[in-house]
Amino acid sequence: MPYGQTNRHSFRFVFLDGCSTAKGALPEAFGMSHRENVPGPDYVNATMRYSAFVGWPENKMIGIGINNGQVDLNHVAFITGIQTDMLLNGATIKAAIQYAAGRPDTHNEFSPDSMKVYGFWGLTFGLDN
């Protein structure tokens, strides 16, 4: 590989559900832009396909825990909400995160900015495939 390139093949969509995955240079490791909200024409002008990297900017409790004697499924509901909105409603990745953050089953634990999206915020599953 040429010097300075970590990955000659750029990935289309990377979603890392782990603590602090949006810190550091992980987008570059997948051959993606490390800028937020990259305009579509930037990809077209560079003859690249749209891509997005999604991760957590900080440590976040992930998984199922016990809260007041009940199973805490807020995180599961948040991630499921993102997938549901993208797959069933054709939402963009950024819009799906906003949708999931507003679901009542997440109990206001997440905000639309809970996750970072580097690259093209308008990415959908069917875009230019």
NUZAVEX-399038 format. One line per 5 residues: their letters; for each residue x, y, z of N, C-alpha, C, O. Coordinates in Angstrom, 3 decimals. Atoms other than C-alpha are relative to their C-alpha. Layout:
REM residues N
A = X Y Z X Y Z X Y Z X Y Z | ...
***
This chain:
REM residues 129
MPYGQ = 0.835 -1.184 0.000 0.000 0.000 0.000 0.877 1.243 0.000 1.967 1.240 0.572 | -0.761 -1.254 -0.047 1.165 3.555 -0.590 0.111 0.516 1.429 -0.760 0.267 2.263 | -0.249 -0.548 -1.325 2.601 5.336 2.431 -1.171 0.881 0.445 -1.674 1.694 -0.330 | 1.044 -0.838 -0.560 -0.035 6.889 4.672 -1.410 -0.546 -0.161 -2.351 -0.019 0.433 | 1.328 0.591 0.169 -2.929 4.706 3.549 -0.118 -1.200 0.919 0.713 -2.109 0.880
TNRHS = 0.192 1.133 -0.893 -4.266 2.373 6.181 -0.865 -1.069 -0.646 -0.794 -2.239 -0.269 | 0.909 0.950 0.624 -6.847 0.743 3.950 -0.350 0.496 -1.389 -1.041 1.505 -1.526 | 0.261 -0.440 1.370 -7.001 0.997 0.171 -1.452 -0.227 -0.394 -1.959 0.453 -1.287 | 1.409 0.256 0.284 -10.528 -0.410 0.127 -0.845 0.755 1.022 -0.803 0.456 2.216 | 0.836 -0.723 -0.951 -12.969 2.041 1.629 -1.305 -0.754 0.227 -1.936 -1.236 -0.713
FRFVF = 1.242 0.674 -0.354 -15.895 0.525 3.449 -1.170 0.938 -0.266 -0.992 2.156 -0.309 | 1.209 -0.759 0.291 -19.426 1.682 2.721 -0.681 0.472 1.283 -1.119 1.618 1.374 | 0.706 -0.310 -1.236 -20.899 1.570 6.235 0.632 -0.794 1.136 0.746 -2.018 1.070 | -0.570 0.638 -1.187 -19.290 0.851 9.595 -0.739 0.558 1.206 -0.825 1.771 1.392 | 0.735 -0.371 -1.214 -21.297 0.875 12.833 0.623 -0.784 1.139 0.426 -1.994 1.247
LDGCS = -0.678 0.663 -1.115 -19.236 0.121 15.946 -0.706 0.341 1.301 -0.694 1.489 1.745 | 0.768 -0.180 -1.228 -21.314 -0.349 19.070 0.875 -0.358 1.193 0.686 -1.397 1.826 | -0.910 0.205 -1.115 -18.577 -0.046 21.676 0.492 1.336 0.525 0.440 2.340 -0.185 | -0.426 -1.234 -0.659 -17.193 2.545 24.072 1.083 0.734 -0.775 2.057 0.132 -1.226 | -0.993 -0.917 0.578 -15.298 5.492 22.572 0.461 -0.398 -1.397 1.598 -0.113 -1.771
TAKGA = -0.385 0.421 1.351 -15.308 4.025 19.054 0.056 1.167 -0.980 0.614 1.028 -2.069 | -0.066 -1.174 0.878 -15.757 7.521 17.566 1.169 0.912 0.359 1.316 1.992 -0.213 | -1.210 -0.758 -0.329 -12.549 8.758 19.200 1.154 -0.583 -0.804 1.124 -1.752 -1.187 | -1.170 0.510 0.712 -9.232 8.466 17.435 -0.216 -0.071 -1.499 -1.040 0.651 -2.060 | -0.059 0.048 1.464 -8.640 7.473 13.839 -0.685 -1.228 -0.598 -0.303 -1.672 -1.680
LPEAF = 0.653 1.193 0.541 -10.967 4.503 13.370 -0.646 0.210 -1.379 -0.589 -0.706 -2.200 | 0.546 -0.151 1.359 -12.767 6.016 10.338 1.068 -0.210 -1.086 0.809 -0.847 -2.107 | -1.068 0.162 0.992 -9.438 6.186 8.494 0.426 -1.458 -0.141 0.832 -1.884 -1.221 | -0.370 1.416 0.063 -8.733 2.550 9.372 -0.913 -0.767 -0.953 -0.536 -1.814 -1.480 | 0.944 0.634 0.931 -11.781 1.675 7.274 -0.048 0.726 -1.341 -0.937 0.479 -2.155
GMSHR = -0.078 -0.717 1.267 -10.789 4.013 4.440 -1.070 1.053 -0.163 -1.477 1.356 -1.285 | 1.099 -0.966 0.033 -13.421 6.597 5.351 0.465 1.373 0.458 1.507 1.526 1.096 | -0.264 -1.374 -0.412 -13.503 10.335 5.872 -0.222 0.146 1.500 -1.128 -0.465 2.065 | 0.135 -0.257 -1.429 -13.022 11.557 9.442 -0.612 1.384 0.219 -0.249 2.091 1.160 | 0.731 -1.266 -0.119 -15.283 14.581 8.915 -1.476 -0.319 0.167 -1.974 -1.299 -0.386
ENVPG = 1.439 0.166 -0.157 -18.888 14.921 9.998 -0.732 0.714 -1.134 -0.281 1.742 -1.640 | 0.913 -0.606 0.968 -21.674 15.669 7.512 0.703 0.410 -1.293 0.589 1.556 -1.729 | -0.676 -0.261 1.273 -19.580 15.418 4.343 -1.065 0.130 -1.089 -1.891 -0.769 -1.242 | 1.010 -0.186 1.045 -21.655 16.829 1.453 0.124 -1.044 -1.107 1.225 -1.484 -1.438 | 0.023 0.980 1.093 -22.677 14.420 -1.305 0.905 0.362 -1.167 1.607 -0.509 -1.679
PDYVN = -0.871 -0.351 1.125 -20.892 16.407 -4.043 1.483 -0.270 0.261 2.239 -0.493 -0.685 | -1.402 0.315 -0.302 -17.575 15.838 -2.215 0.330 -1.429 -0.426 1.423 -1.692 -0.928 | -0.199 1.392 0.424 -17.981 12.102 -2.865 -0.021 -0.111 -1.515 0.822 -0.786 -2.107 | 0.126 0.055 1.464 -19.089 12.596 -6.467 1.248 0.569 -0.658 1.785 -0.028 -1.591 | -1.188 -0.638 0.583 -16.191 14.948 -7.231 1.260 -0.830 0.183 2.180 -0.751 -0.631
ATMRY = -1.161 0.859 -0.252 -13.720 12.466 -5.737 -0.190 -1.395 -0.597 0.639 -2.279 -0.383 | 0.381 1.302 0.587 -15.368 9.573 -7.663 0.019 -1.111 1.052 0.548 -2.199 0.826 | 0.109 0.967 -1.093 -16.053 7.804 -4.363 -1.473 -0.270 0.284 -2.334 0.570 0.023 | 1.353 0.319 -0.445 -19.153 6.033 -3.097 -0.248 0.631 1.359 0.673 0.803 2.157 | 0.374 -0.544 -1.310 -21.030 7.550 -0.175 0.358 -1.009 1.083 0.244 -2.217 0.878
SAFVG = -0.334 0.899 -1.108 -19.904 6.141 3.169 -0.250 0.715 1.327 -0.273 1.944 1.401 | 0.207 -0.559 -1.340 -20.548 6.606 6.881 0.592 -0.933 1.042 0.496 -2.157 0.940 | -0.544 0.704 -1.151 -18.799 5.579 10.077 -0.765 0.496 1.217 -0.884 1.702 1.429 | 0.787 -0.352 -1.180 -20.874 5.493 13.281 0.639 -0.635 1.233 0.987 -1.816 1.229 | -0.550 0.520 -1.245 -19.538 5.135 16.806 -0.373 0.891 1.165 -0.971 1.953 0.997
WPENK = 0.274 -0.739 -1.233 -19.820 6.312 20.379 1.173 0.921 0.304 2.320 0.478 0.260 | -1.088 -0.927 -0.306 -17.816 9.444 21.301 0.527 -0.103 1.428 1.511 0.553 1.772 | -0.414 0.133 -1.397 -17.519 8.392 24.960 -0.362 -1.392 0.498 -0.966 -2.184 -0.225 | 0.398 1.265 -0.607 -17.913 5.453 27.277 -1.503 0.013 0.233 -2.070 1.026 0.642 | 1.448 0.107 -0.123 -21.493 4.242 27.372 -0.341 -1.380 0.507 0.227 -2.375 0.055
MIGIG = 0.455 1.303 -0.472 -23.209 1.496 29.285 -0.750 -0.693 -1.129 -1.726 -0.168 -1.665 | 0.587 0.754 1.107 -24.080 -1.113 26.710 -0.377 -1.372 0.516 0.389 -2.008 1.239 | 0.432 1.333 -0.382 -26.054 -4.263 27.238 -1.176 0.031 0.938 -1.833 1.058 1.105 | 1.140 0.152 -0.881 -28.618 -5.482 29.649 0.483 0.060 1.439 1.420 -0.645 1.814 | -0.356 -0.113 -1.409 -28.414 -4.474 33.300 -1.250 -0.012 0.845 -2.363 0.088 0.329
INNGQ = 1.131 0.008 -0.922 -30.615 -4.613 36.326 -0.186 1.415 0.546 0.756 2.014 1.064 | 0.313 -1.345 -0.448 -32.315 -1.332 37.204 -1.308 -0.045 0.779 -2.369 -0.288 0.204 | 1.193 0.013 -0.847 -34.742 -1.157 40.121 -0.758 -1.318 -0.089 -1.988 -1.333 -0.073 | 0.638 1.308 0.063 -35.411 -4.877 39.877 -0.572 -0.354 -1.350 -1.242 -1.378 -1.482 | 0.495 0.276 1.348 -36.231 -4.678 36.156 1.170 -0.064 -0.967 2.213 0.549 -0.740
VDLNH = -1.036 0.082 1.027 -34.206 -5.559 33.102 0.016 1.315 -0.770 -1.029 1.782 -1.224 | -0.173 -1.272 0.706 -32.837 -2.374 31.477 0.326 -0.285 -1.465 1.410 -0.771 -1.786 | -0.185 0.262 1.429 -33.259 -2.619 27.718 0.099 1.290 -0.813 -0.135 1.263 -2.022 | -0.056 -1.279 0.706 -32.768 1.066 26.817 0.962 -0.032 -1.181 0.638 0.436 -2.272 | -0.995 0.050 1.074 -29.631 0.431 24.791 -0.484 -0.879 -1.150 -0.344 -0.518 -2.319
VAFIT = 0.525 0.909 1.027 -31.199 -2.490 22.949 -1.087 0.702 -0.808 -1.121 0.578 -2.033 | 1.070 -0.720 0.693 -34.247 -0.332 22.120 0.578 1.085 -0.912 0.071 1.307 -2.012 | -0.629 -1.050 0.806 -31.984 2.476 20.856 0.591 -0.572 -1.283 0.319 -0.065 -2.371 | -0.633 0.610 1.178 -29.962 0.251 18.515 -1.057 -0.598 -0.926 -0.961 -0.463 -2.146 | 1.084 0.570 0.805 -33.105 -1.572 17.353 -0.766 1.096 -0.729 -1.170 0.914 -1.878
GIQTD = 0.684 -1.120 0.638 -34.757 1.783 16.648 0.758 0.521 -1.216 0.148 0.857 -2.231 | -0.820 -0.432 1.143 -31.860 2.804 14.386 -0.185 -0.971 -1.164 -0.450 -0.559 -2.294 | 0.133 1.013 1.051 -32.037 -0.467 12.459 -1.390 0.017 -0.621 -1.534 -0.053 -1.842 | 1.383 0.005 0.487 -35.823 -0.362 12.189 -0.259 1.176 -0.919 -0.829 1.004 -1.997 | 0.260 -1.182 0.813 -35.935 3.186 10.861 0.741 -0.056 -1.331 0.199 0.347 -2.361
MLLNG = -0.754 0.099 1.259 -33.213 2.537 8.285 -0.578 -1.073 -0.916 -0.782 -0.837 -2.107 | 0.441 1.122 0.833 -34.495 -0.839 7.097 -1.449 0.119 -0.462 -1.747 -0.111 -1.634 | 1.424 -0.001 0.344 -38.261 -0.366 7.195 -0.488 1.327 -0.562 -1.413 1.353 -1.374 | 0.477 -1.309 0.432 -38.613 3.372 6.624 0.925 0.688 -0.994 0.602 1.770 -1.483 | -0.933 -0.592 0.963 -35.605 4.044 4.357 0.677 1.257 0.507 1.126 2.084 -0.287
ATIKA = -0.592 -1.206 -0.581 -34.258 6.662 6.772 1.509 0.044 -0.206 2.158 -0.987 -0.382 | -1.450 -0.179 0.034 -30.759 8.087 6.557 0.562 -0.382 1.360 -0.182 -0.465 2.337 | -0.615 0.397 -1.260 -28.291 7.079 9.249 -0.179 1.083 1.065 -0.491 0.763 2.212 | 0.140 -1.084 -0.986 -28.425 10.481 10.955 -1.450 0.126 0.465 -1.706 0.296 1.657 | 1.421 -0.081 -0.360 -32.242 10.608 10.851 -0.418 -1.198 0.854 -1.238 -1.053 1.761
AIQYA = 0.345 1.199 -0.766 -32.455 7.040 12.191 0.496 0.109 1.445 -0.177 -0.353 2.367 | -0.508 -0.209 -1.361 -30.292 7.959 15.194 -0.908 0.981 0.737 -1.217 0.784 1.912 | 0.925 -0.965 -0.614 -32.548 10.950 15.858 -1.319 -0.666 0.354 -1.862 -0.444 1.436 | 1.254 0.727 -0.243 -35.633 8.745 15.548 0.128 -0.914 1.221 -0.738 -0.917 2.096 | -0.193 0.953 -1.094 -34.236 6.112 17.912 0.143 0.716 1.341 -0.347 0.223 2.357
AGRPD = -0.183 -0.751 -1.241 -33.247 8.734 20.510 -1.334 0.497 0.555 -1.467 0.685 1.764 | 1.293 -0.509 -0.426 -36.844 9.949 20.635 -1.022 -1.058 0.355 -2.139 -0.728 0.755 | 0.956 1.074 -0.308 -38.464 6.553 21.159 -0.244 -0.072 1.508 0.689 0.075 2.297 | 0.287 0.061 -1.440 -40.241 6.197 24.504 0.664 -1.180 0.714 0.910 -1.110 1.918 | -0.604 1.166 -0.659 -38.680 2.772 25.151 1.481 0.163 0.296 2.097 -0.742 0.860
THNEF = -1.391 -0.282 -0.386 -35.218 4.361 25.460 0.053 0.864 1.258 1.134 1.113 1.793 | 0.134 -0.739 -1.260 -36.442 6.418 28.448 0.931 1.212 0.090 1.537 1.465 1.131 | -0.792 -1.243 0.052 -34.615 9.613 27.386 1.469 -0.196 0.375 2.123 0.744 0.828 | -1.405 0.253 -0.319 -31.225 7.959 27.896 0.935 0.480 -1.102 2.124 0.685 -0.862 | -0.818 -0.349 1.164 -30.001 8.969 24.423 -0.490 1.300 -0.616 -1.669 1.640 -0.513
SPDSM = 0.359 -1.206 0.741 -29.947 12.192 22.432 0.363 -0.220 -1.469 1.060 -1.181 -1.795 | -0.386 0.125 1.409 -29.661 12.725 18.671 1.512 0.092 -0.221 2.013 -0.331 -1.263 | -1.459 -0.118 0.107 -25.963 13.485 19.319 0.737 -1.055 0.814 1.946 -0.946 1.021 | -0.636 1.055 -0.801 -25.302 10.361 21.395 1.083 -0.731 -0.783 2.091 -1.150 -0.215 | -0.973 0.680 0.855 -23.456 8.799 18.455 0.548 0.985 -1.013 -0.157 1.891 -1.457
KVYGF = -0.618 -0.814 1.046 -21.031 10.415 16.033 -0.178 -0.707 -1.339 -0.085 -1.931 -1.431 | 0.072 0.522 1.363 -21.536 9.976 12.303 1.021 0.769 -0.829 0.862 1.963 -1.085 | -0.995 -0.589 0.890 -18.479 10.637 10.172 -0.325 -0.433 -1.420 -0.737 -1.568 -1.662 | 0.309 0.307 1.390 -18.919 10.821 6.429 -1.342 0.598 -0.393 -1.698 1.697 0.034 | 1.240 -0.494 0.605 -22.233 11.177 4.616 -1.197 -0.300 0.885 -1.579 -1.458 1.051
WGLTF = 1.143 0.170 -0.898 -25.169 11.756 6.971 -1.227 -0.500 -0.746 -2.145 -1.029 -0.119 | 1.158 0.416 0.793 -27.596 10.989 4.140 0.051 -1.449 -0.458 -0.766 -1.856 -1.285 | -0.137 1.393 0.435 -26.472 7.356 3.760 -1.222 -0.824 0.414 -1.680 -0.762 1.555 | 1.080 0.972 -0.256 -29.280 4.795 3.480 0.494 -1.358 -0.482 1.511 -1.448 -1.170 | -0.430 1.335 0.423 -29.082 1.043 2.939 -0.032 -0.168 -1.507 0.815 -0.872 -2.058
GLDN = 0.134 0.206 1.435 -30.198 1.291 -0.689 0.639 1.049 -0.867 0.515 0.976 -2.089 | -0.535 -1.111 0.780 -28.340 4.436 -1.761 1.125 -0.443 -0.920 2.175 -0.894 -0.463 | -1.014 0.276 1.033 -26.426 3.848 -4.997 0.620 -1.383 0.091 1.800 -1.552 -0.214 | -0.531 1.382 -0.037 -26.037 0.112 -4.462 -0.208 -0.679 -1.332 0.169 -1.839 -1.499
***
